[in-house]
Amino acid sequence: MTVYCGNLCYEMTEAELRKVFEAYGKVESVRILPSKYNEGQNRGFGFVDMPEEKEAIQAIRALNGSELRGRRIRCNPAEKSEHQRSNGHG
């Protein structure tokens, strides 16, 4: 299952986000989209792929609305078209 993560700190790294989600299960991949305008910053959102839907849902329930690096993050199942666009598809 792919999880959308929004309102991330602009300095958040993929390694940091992976560590947060690994507390809830196996993480296959993490992708935080880079800013087009500010080098070294991200766009404030990304995607986490977890192979076990049960673990992904548990992570969403635990993390949605929680504070991470000073920001209240949003986590929910990614819409297929949204995730495809971030990977250059669709």
MOPAC internal coordinates of N, CA, C and O (Angstrom, degrees):
PM7 1SCF
backbone

  N    0.0000 0     0.00 0     0.00 0    0    0    0
  C    1.4421 1     0.00 0     0.00 0    1    0    0
  C    1.5241 1   108.26 1     0.00 0    2    1    0
  O    1.2310 1   121.02 1   -40.86 1    3    2    1
  N    1.3134 1   115.66 1   139.14 1    3    2    1
  C    1.4610 1   120.74 1   177.43 1    5    3    2
  C    1.5239 1   109.06 1   -99.24 1    6    5    3
  O    1.2310 1   121.21 1   -49.91 1    7    6    5
  N    1.3190 1   115.29 1   130.09 1    7    6    5
  C    1.4546 1   122.38 1  -179.38 1    9    7    6
  C    1.5246 1   109.32 1  -108.99 1   10    9    7
  O    1.2310 1   120.97 1   -51.66 1   11   10    9
  N    1.3374 1   115.75 1   128.34 1   11   10    9
  C    1.4617 1   121.43 1   174.46 1   13   11   10
  C    1.5175 1   107.48 1   -84.91 1   14   13   11
  O    1.2310 1   120.23 1   -45.70 1   15   14   13
  N    1.3131 1   117.17 1   134.30 1   15   14   13
  C    1.4653 1   122.83 1   176.48 1   17   15   14
  C    1.5182 1   108.25 1  -122.81 1   18   17   15
  O    1.2310 1   120.35 1   -62.17 1   19   18   17
  N    1.3104 1   116.94 1   117.83 1   19   18   17
  C    1.4581 1   121.48 1  -178.71 1   21   19   18
  C    1.5148 1   112.17 1  -118.35 1   22   21   19
  O    1.2310 1   121.43 1   -12.98 1   23   22   21
  N    1.3190 1   114.87 1   167.02 1   23   22   21
  C    1.4639 1   124.79 1  -179.10 1   25   23   22
  C    1.5285 1   111.47 1    61.80 1   26   25   23
  O    1.2310 1   121.05 1  -143.80 1   27   26   25
  N    1.3308 1   115.59 1    36.20 1   27   26   25
  C    1.4585 1   120.47 1   177.72 1   29   27   26
  C    1.5211 1   110.34 1   -75.60 1   30   29   27
  O    1.2310 1   120.90 1   -28.12 1   31   30   29
  N    1.3148 1   115.89 1   151.88 1   31   30   29
  C    1.4591 1   122.27 1   172.41 1   33   31   30
  C    1.5336 1   107.58 1   -59.12 1   34   33   31
  O    1.2310 1   119.96 1   -41.03 1   35   34   33
  N    1.3175 1   117.68 1   138.97 1   35   34   33
  C    1.4675 1   121.03 1  -176.32 1   37   35   34
  C    1.5307 1   113.51 1   -66.58 1   38   37   35
  O    1.2310 1   120.20 1   165.37 1   39   38   37
  N    1.3266 1   117.22 1   -14.63 1   39   38   37
  C    1.4620 1   120.66 1   178.17 1   41   39   38
  C    1.5269 1   112.09 1  -101.87 1   42   41   39
  O    1.2310 1   119.79 1  -177.06 1   43   42   41
  N    1.3360 1   118.01 1     2.94 1   43   42   41
  C    1.4627 1   122.27 1  -179.67 1   45   43   42
  C    1.5180 1   109.88 1   -59.72 1   46   45   43
  O    1.2310 1   120.64 1   -42.62 1   47   46   45
  N    1.3265 1   116.38 1   137.38 1   47   46   45
  C    1.4630 1   120.52 1   177.44 1   49   47   46
  C    1.5294 1   109.61 1  -104.16 1   50   49   47
  O    1.2310 1   121.38 1   -19.88 1   51   50   49
  N    1.3196 1   114.96 1   160.12 1   51   50   49
  C    1.4609 1   119.92 1   177.57 1   53   51   50
  C    1.5195 1   110.43 1   -63.08 1   54   53   51
  O    1.2310 1   119.80 1   143.79 1   55   54   53
  N    1.3219 1   117.99 1   -36.21 1   55   54   53
  C    1.4664 1   121.29 1   179.06 1   57   55   54
  C    1.5331 1   110.88 1   -63.51 1   58   57   55
  O    1.2310 1   120.23 1   138.99 1   59   58   57
  N    1.3332 1   117.17 1   -41.01 1   59   58   57
  C    1.4629 1   120.65 1   178.29 1   61   59   58
  C    1.5188 1   111.32 1   -64.04 1   62   61   59
  O    1.2310 1   120.56 1   134.58 1   63   62   61
  N    1.3300 1   116.54 1   -45.42 1   63   62   61
  C    1.4579 1   120.41 1  -178.79 1   65   63   62
  C    1.5316 1   110.23 1   -66.04 1   66   65   63
  O    1.2310 1   120.23 1   141.37 1   67   66   65
  N    1.3155 1   117.17 1   -38.63 1   67   66   65
  C    1.4670 1   121.17 1   177.27 1   69   67   66
  C    1.5295 1   110.02 1   -58.55 1   70   69   67
  O    1.2310 1   120.39 1   133.90 1   71   70   69
  N    1.3134 1   116.86 1   -46.10 1   71   70   69
  C    1.4649 1   121.32 1  -178.32 1   73   71   70
  C    1.5317 1   111.07 1   -60.35 1   74   73   71
  O    1.2310 1   120.30 1   139.24 1   75   74   73
  N    1.3259 1   117.02 1   -40.76 1   75   74   73
  C    1.4630 1   121.13 1   179.05 1   77   75   74
  C    1.5309 1   110.20 1   -61.69 1   78   77   75
  O    1.2310 1   120.04 1   134.47 1   79   78   77
  N    1.3210 1   117.52 1   -45.53 1   79   78   77
  C    1.4625 1   121.51 1  -177.43 1   81   79   78
  C    1.5238 1   112.47 1   -75.00 1   82   81   79
  O    1.2310 1   119.87 1   150.68 1   83   82   81
  N    1.3185 1   117.86 1   -29.32 1   83   82   81
  C    1.4660 1   119.99 1   179.59 1   85   83   82
  C    1.5190 1   112.52 1   -64.55 1   86   85   83
  O    1.2310 1   120.02 1   162.86 1   87   86   85
  N    1.3051 1   117.57 1   -17.14 1   87   86   85
  C    1.4718 1   120.77 1   175.04 1   89   87   86
  C    1.5315 1   110.78 1   -65.23 1   90   89   87
  O    1.2310 1   120.22 1   163.20 1   91   90   89
  N    1.3387 1   117.18 1   -16.80 1   91   90   89
  C    1.4680 1   121.85 1  -176.98 1   93   91   90
  C    1.5225 1   113.39 1  -111.37 1   94   93   91
  O    1.2310 1   119.87 1   174.26 1   95   94   93
  N    1.3311 1   117.85 1    -5.74 1   95   94   93
  C    1.4525 1   120.14 1   178.65 1   97   95   94
  C    1.5167 1   112.33 1   152.99 1   98   97   95
  O    1.2310 1   121.74 1    10.41 1   99   98   97
  N    1.3266 1   114.28 1  -169.59 1   99   98   97
  C    1.4637 1   121.00 1  -177.66 1  101   99   98
  C    1.5319 1   110.84 1   -72.83 1  102  101   99
  O    1.2310 1   121.10 1   -43.84 1  103  102  101
  N    1.3245 1   115.51 1   136.16 1  103  102  101
  C    1.4597 1   122.42 1   177.68 1  105  103  102
  C    1.5251 1   107.54 1  -115.58 1  106  105  103
  O    1.2310 1   120.93 1   -56.10 1  107  106  105
  N    1.3364 1   115.84 1   123.90 1  107  106  105
  C    1.4684 1   120.38 1   178.35 1  109  107  106
  C    1.5185 1   111.55 1   -82.11 1  110  109  107
  O    1.2310 1   120.75 1   135.66 1  111  110  109
  N    1.3331 1   116.17 1   -44.34 1  111  110  109
  C    1.4628 1   119.17 1  -178.86 1  113  111  110
  C    1.5213 1   110.74 1  -157.46 1  114  113  111
  O    1.2310 1   121.60 1   -22.08 1  115  114  113
  N    1.3177 1   114.54 1   157.92 1  115  114  113
  C    1.4637 1   122.73 1   177.12 1  117  115  114
  C    1.5171 1   106.81 1  -135.12 1  118  117  115
  O    1.2310 1   121.07 1   -45.31 1  119  118  117
  N    1.3140 1   115.57 1   134.69 1  119  118  117
  C    1.4726 1   120.18 1   178.25 1  121  119  118
  C    1.5255 1   108.65 1  -137.42 1  122  121  119
  O    1.2310 1   120.81 1   -65.01 1  123  122  121
  N    1.3244 1   116.06 1   114.99 1  123  122  121
  C    1.4605 1   122.10 1   173.33 1  125  123  122
  C    1.5182 1   106.19 1  -106.90 1  126  125  123
  O    1.2310 1   120.84 1   -53.88 1  127  126  125
  N    1.3147 1   116.00 1   126.12 1  127  126  125
  C    1.4619 1   119.60 1  -175.20 1  129  127  126
  C    1.5297 1   111.44 1   -75.92 1  130  129  127
  O    1.2310 1   120.47 1   -49.37 1  131  130  129
  N    1.3286 1   116.72 1   130.63 1  131  130  129
  C    1.4616 1   120.74 1  -179.25 1  133  131  130
  C    1.5294 1   111.68 1   -74.47 1  134  133  131
  O    1.2310 1   121.08 1   -27.58 1  135  134  133
  N    1.3076 1   115.54 1   152.42 1  135  134  133
  C    1.4628 1   121.23 1   175.90 1  137  135  134
  C    1.5210 1   109.46 1   -70.29 1  138  137  135
  O    1.2310 1   120.82 1   -39.34 1  139  138  137
  N    1.3151 1   116.03 1   140.66 1  139  138  137
  C    1.4601 1   120.61 1   176.34 1  141  139  138
  C    1.5275 1   110.98 1   -80.12 1  142  141  139
  O    1.2310 1   120.90 1   161.41 1  143  142  141
  N    1.3362 1   115.89 1   -18.59 1  143  142  141
  C    1.4570 1   119.93 1  -170.84 1  145  143  142
  C    1.5293 1   114.48 1  -113.92 1  146  145  143
  O    1.2310 1   119.82 1   153.63 1  147  146  145
  N    1.3231 1   117.95 1   -26.37 1  147  146  145
  C    1.4583 1   121.23 1  -176.71 1  149  147  146
  C    1.5210 1   110.54 1  -121.27 1  150  149  147
  O    1.2310 1   120.89 1   -76.93 1  151  150  149
  N    1.3208 1   115.91 1   103.07 1  151  150  149
  C    1.4574 1   120.77 1  -179.14 1  153  151  150
  C    1.5234 1   109.60 1   -60.46 1  154  153  151
  O    1.2310 1   120.71 1   -43.19 1  155  154  153
  N    1.3209 1   116.24 1   136.81 1  155  154  153
  C    1.4553 1   121.19 1  -179.87 1  157  155  154
  C    1.5197 1   113.68 1    88.56 1  158  157  155
  O    1.2310 1   120.27 1   175.16 1  159  158  157
  N    1.3245 1   117.09 1    -4.84 1  159  158  157
  C    1.4589 1   120.82 1   177.67 1  161  159  158
  C    1.5214 1   109.54 1  -115.09 1  162  161  159
  O    1.2310 1   121.59 1   -19.60 1  163  162  161
  N    1.3313 1   114.57 1   160.40 1  163  162  161
  C    1.4506 1   119.12 1   175.35 1  165  163  162
  C    1.5245 1   109.07 1  -107.62 1  166  165  163
  O    1.2310 1   120.67 1    -2.09 1  167  166  165
  N    1.3159 1   116.32 1   177.91 1  167  166  165
  C    1.4650 1   121.29 1  -177.15 1  169  167  166
  C    1.5241 1   112.84 1   -87.90 1  170  169  167
  O    1.2310 1   120.28 1  -176.41 1  171  170  169
  N    1.3314 1   117.06 1     3.59 1  171  170  169
  C    1.4585 1   120.33 1   176.35 1  173  171  170
  C    1.5172 1   114.33 1    88.02 1  174  173  171
  O    1.2310 1   120.15 1  -170.68 1  175  174  173
  N    1.3257 1   117.32 1     9.32 1  175  174  173
  C    1.4609 1   119.26 1   175.24 1  177  175  174
  C    1.5167 1   110.34 1  -152.48 1  178  177  175
  O    1.2310 1   121.80 1   -17.29 1  179  178  177
  N    1.3351 1   114.16 1   162.71 1  179  178  177
  C    1.4492 1   119.44 1   179.85 1  181  179  178
  C    1.5110 1   111.11 1  -166.59 1  182  181  179
  O    1.2310 1   121.21 1     8.96 1  183  182  181
  N    1.3272 1   115.29 1  -171.04 1  183  182  181
  C    1.4511 1   122.05 1  -175.41 1  185  183  182
  C    1.5219 1   110.29 1  -135.63 1  186  185  183
  O    1.2310 1   121.01 1   -38.81 1  187  186  185
  N    1.3167 1   115.67 1   141.19 1  187  186  185
  C    1.4624 1   122.35 1   176.87 1  189  187  186
  C    1.5253 1   107.12 1  -122.64 1  190  189  187
  O    1.2310 1   120.49 1   -54.15 1  191  190  189
  N    1.3252 1   116.66 1   125.85 1  191  190  189
  C    1.4629 1   121.68 1   177.24 1  193  191  190
  C    1.5173 1   109.40 1   -99.70 1  194  193  191
  O    1.2310 1   121.20 1   -58.82 1  195  194  193
  N    1.3417 1   115.30 1   121.18 1  195  194  193
  C    1.4590 1   122.09 1   177.38 1  197  195  194
  C    1.5291 1   107.60 1  -121.71 1  198  197  195
  O    1.2310 1   119.75 1   -53.22 1  199  198  197
  N    1.3436 1   118.08 1   126.78 1  199  198  197
  C    1.4629 1   120.04 1  -175.39 1  201  199  198
  C    1.5301 1   114.12 1   -69.08 1  202  201  199
  O    1.2310 1   119.93 1   152.60 1  203  202  201
  N    1.3142 1   117.73 1   -27.40 1  203  202  201
  C    1.4610 1   121.44 1  -178.38 1  205  203  202
  C    1.5259 1   110.27 1   -98.75 1  206  205  203
  O    1.2310 1   120.52 1   -67.84 1  207  206  205
  N    1.3235 1   116.62 1   112.16 1  207  206  205
  C    1.4610 1   121.15 1  -178.10 1  209  207  206
  C    1.5237 1   112.02 1   -57.10 1  210  209  207
  O    1.2310 1   120.26 1   139.73 1  211  210  209
  N    1.3174 1   117.11 1   -40.27 1  211  210  209
  C    1.4697 1   121.48 1  -179.93 1  213  211  210
  C    1.5338 1   110.79 1   -58.56 1  214  213  211
  O    1.2310 1   120.43 1   136.59 1  215  214  213
  N    1.3259 1   116.77 1   -43.41 1  215  214  213
  C    1.4649 1   121.06 1   179.46 1  217  215  214
  C    1.5261 1   111.04 1   -68.52 1  218  217  215
  O    1.2310 1   120.57 1   140.88 1  219  218  217
  N    1.3231 1   116.51 1   -39.12 1  219  218  217
  C    1.4640 1   120.44 1   178.73 1  221  219  218
  C    1.5287 1   110.61 1   -63.35 1  222  221  219
  O    1.2310 1   120.41 1   136.83 1  223  222  221
  N    1.3209 1   116.83 1   -43.17 1  223  222  221
  C    1.4688 1   120.36 1   179.14 1  225  223  222
  C    1.5213 1   110.48 1   -64.60 1  226  225  223
  O    1.2310 1   120.50 1   140.03 1  227  226  225
  N    1.3110 1   116.66 1   -39.97 1  227  226  225
  C    1.4673 1   120.38 1   176.93 1  229  227  226
  C    1.5349 1   110.41 1   -61.39 1  230  229  227
  O    1.2310 1   120.18 1   136.88 1  231  230  229
  N    1.3283 1   117.26 1   -43.12 1  231  230  229
  C    1.4640 1   121.54 1   178.67 1  233  231  230
  C    1.5275 1   110.67 1   -63.46 1  234  233  231
  O    1.2310 1   120.23 1   136.38 1  235  234  233
  N    1.3236 1   117.17 1   -43.62 1  235  234  233
  C    1.4735 1   120.89 1   179.15 1  237  235  234
  C    1.5187 1   110.06 1   -59.67 1  238  237  235
  O    1.2310 1   120.41 1   131.86 1  239  238  237
  N    1.3271 1   116.82 1   -48.14 1  239  238  237
  C    1.4710 1   120.59 1  -178.89 1  241  239  238
  C    1.5200 1   111.86 1   -60.85 1  242  241  239
  O    1.2310 1   120.78 1   140.51 1  243  242  241
  N    1.3263 1   116.12 1   -39.49 1  243  242  241
  C    1.4652 1   120.26 1  -177.67 1  245  243  242
  C    1.5258 1   112.91 1   -76.49 1  246  245  243
  O    1.2310 1   120.56 1   143.61 1  247  246  245
  N    1.3311 1   116.54 1   -36.39 1  247  246  245
  C    1.4691 1   119.81 1  -170.78 1  249  247  246
  C    1.5252 1   114.65 1   -96.09 1  250  249  247
  O    1.2310 1   119.36 1   153.68 1  251  250  249
  N    1.3166 1   118.83 1   -26.32 1  251  250  249
  C    1.4631 1   120.46 1  -177.92 1  253  251  250
  C    1.5304 1   109.88 1   -61.10 1  254  253  251
  O    1.2310 1   121.07 1   -57.34 1  255  254  253
  N    1.3157 1   115.55 1   122.66 1  255  254  253
  C    1.4614 1   121.29 1  -179.07 1  257  255  254
  C    1.5131 1   114.58 1    86.00 1  258  257  255
  O    1.2310 1   120.19 1   176.83 1  259  258  257
  N    1.3280 1   117.24 1    -3.17 1  259  258  257
  C    1.4664 1   119.83 1   179.16 1  261  259  258
  C    1.5299 1   109.97 1   -81.23 1  262  261  259
  O    1.2310 1   120.94 1   -17.83 1  263  262  261
  N    1.3131 1   115.80 1   162.17 1  263  262  261
  C    1.4588 1   120.66 1  -179.40 1  265  263  262
  C    1.5173 1   109.72 1   -94.27 1  266  265  263
  O    1.2310 1   121.06 1   -48.74 1  267  266  265
  N    1.3255 1   115.59 1   131.26 1  267  266  265
  C    1.4551 1   122.70 1   179.32 1  269  267  266
  C    1.5236 1   107.58 1  -137.15 1  270  269  267
  O    1.2310 1   120.80 1   -64.02 1  271  270  269
  N    1.3256 1   116.08 1   115.98 1  271  270  269
  C    1.4707 1   122.25 1  -178.23 1  273  271  270
  C    1.5273 1   111.67 1    52.95 1  274  273  271
  O    1.2310 1   120.99 1  -136.76 1  275  274  273
  N    1.3311 1   115.71 1    43.24 1  275  274  273
  C    1.4521 1   121.00 1   174.02 1  277  275  274
  C    1.5178 1   115.99 1    83.18 1  278  277  275
  O    1.2310 1   119.92 1  -174.72 1  279  278  277
  N    1.3241 1   117.76 1     5.28 1  279  278  277
  C    1.4685 1   120.62 1  -179.81 1  281  279  278
  C    1.5206 1   109.92 1  -127.95 1  282  281  279
  O    1.2310 1   120.77 1   -37.39 1  283  282  281
  N    1.3123 1   116.14 1   142.61 1  283  282  281
  C    1.4632 1   121.69 1   177.45 1  285  283  282
  C    1.5274 1   107.54 1   -84.55 1  286  285  283
  O    1.2310 1   120.88 1   -71.87 1  287  286  285
  N    1.3270 1   115.92 1   108.13 1  287  286  285
  C    1.4689 1   120.43 1  -173.25 1  289  287  286
  C    1.5309 1   111.79 1   -84.13 1  290  289  287
  O    1.2310 1   121.69 1   -22.52 1  291  290  289
  N    1.3175 1   114.36 1   157.48 1  291  290  289
  C    1.4641 1   122.15 1   175.07 1  293  291  290
  C    1.5238 1   108.13 1  -115.12 1  294  293  291
  O    1.2310 1   120.95 1   -47.78 1  295  294  293
  N    1.3090 1   115.78 1   132.22 1  295  294  293
  C    1.4641 1   121.26 1   178.22 1  297  295  294
  C    1.5235 1   108.43 1  -133.02 1  298  297  295
  O    1.2310 1   120.89 1   -48.31 1  299  298  297
  N    1.3075 1   115.89 1   131.69 1  299  298  297
  C    1.4595 1   121.21 1   175.88 1  301  299  298
  C    1.5195 1   109.07 1  -159.78 1  302  301  299
  O    1.2310 1   120.60 1   -16.74 1  303  302  301
  N    1.3365 1   116.47 1   163.26 1  303  302  301
  C    1.4630 1   118.21 1   177.75 1  305  303  302
  C    1.5305 1   109.73 1   -57.65 1  306  305  303
  O    1.2310 1   120.73 1   -46.60 1  307  306  305
  N    1.3129 1   116.20 1   133.40 1  307  306  305
  C    1.4660 1   120.63 1  -179.98 1  309  307  306
  C    1.5137 1   109.91 1   -72.78 1  310  309  307
  O    1.2310 1   121.23 1   -40.56 1  311  310  309
  N    1.3197 1   115.26 1   139.44 1  311  310  309
  C    1.4548 1   119.87 1   172.31 1  313  311  310
  C    1.5181 1   107.13 1   -74.87 1  314  313  311
  O    1.2310 1   120.47 1   -40.61 1  315  314  313
  N    1.2963 1   116.70 1   139.39 1  315  314  313
  C    1.4642 1   120.91 1  -174.44 1  317  315  314
  C    1.5315 1   112.12 1   -54.71 1  318  317  315
  O    1.2310 1   119.78 1   134.44 1  319  318  317
  N    1.3230 1   118.02 1   -45.56 1  319  318  317
  C    1.4699 1   120.32 1  -177.67 1  321  319  318
  C    1.5179 1   111.10 1   -65.08 1  322  321  319
  O    1.2310 1   120.15 1   144.32 1  323  322  321
  N    1.3175 1   117.33 1   -35.68 1  323  322  321
  C    1.4616 1   121.87 1   179.43 1  325  323  322
  C    1.5223 1   110.61 1   -63.61 1  326  325  323
  O    1.2310 1   120.44 1   134.57 1  327  326  325
  N    1.3146 1   116.76 1   -45.43 1  327  326  325
  C    1.4495 1   121.40 1  -179.53 1  329  327  326
  C    1.5193 1   111.30 1   -68.92 1  330  329  327
  O    1.2310 1   119.75 1   141.36 1  331  330  329
  N    1.3157 1   118.09 1   -38.64 1  331  330  329
  C    1.4585 1   121.35 1   178.48 1  333  331  330
  C    1.5206 1   111.00 1   -62.95 1  334  333  331
  O    1.2310 1   119.81 1   138.01 1  335  334  333
  N    1.3256 1   117.97 1   -41.99 1  335  334  333
  C    1.4705 1   121.19 1   179.12 1  337  335  334
  C    1.5185 1   110.72 1   -61.79 1  338  337  335
  O    1.2310 1   119.88 1   141.59 1  339  338  337
  N    1.3283 1   117.84 1   -38.41 1  339  338  337
  C    1.4548 1   120.38 1  -178.67 1  341  339  338
  C    1.5197 1   112.39 1   -68.01 1  342  341  339
  O    1.2310 1   120.69 1   156.46 1  343  342  341
  N    1.3225 1   116.28 1   -23.54 1  343  342  341
  C    1.4611 1   121.65 1   178.90 1  345  343  342
  C    1.5198 1   112.53 1   -95.82 1  346  345  343
  O    1.2310 1   120.44 1  -173.66 1  347  346  345
  N    1.3308 1   116.76 1     6.34 1  347  346  345
  C    1.4464 1   120.41 1   178.95 1  349  347  346
  C    1.5053 1   114.09 1    84.22 1  350  349  347
  O    1.2310 1   119.88 1  -165.95 1  351  350  349
  N    1.3279 1   117.84 1    14.05 1  351  350  349
  C    1.4616 1   122.88 1   178.51 1  353  351  350
  C    1.5082 1   108.77 1  -110.78 1  354  353  351
  O    1.2310 1   120.24 1   -36.55 1  355  354  353
  N    1.3130 1   117.16 1   143.45 1  355  354  353
  C    1.4594 1   120.71 1   171.94 1  357  355  354
  C    1.4681 1   116.38 1    85.09 1  358  357  355
  O    1.2310 1   120.10 1   180.00 1  359  358  357

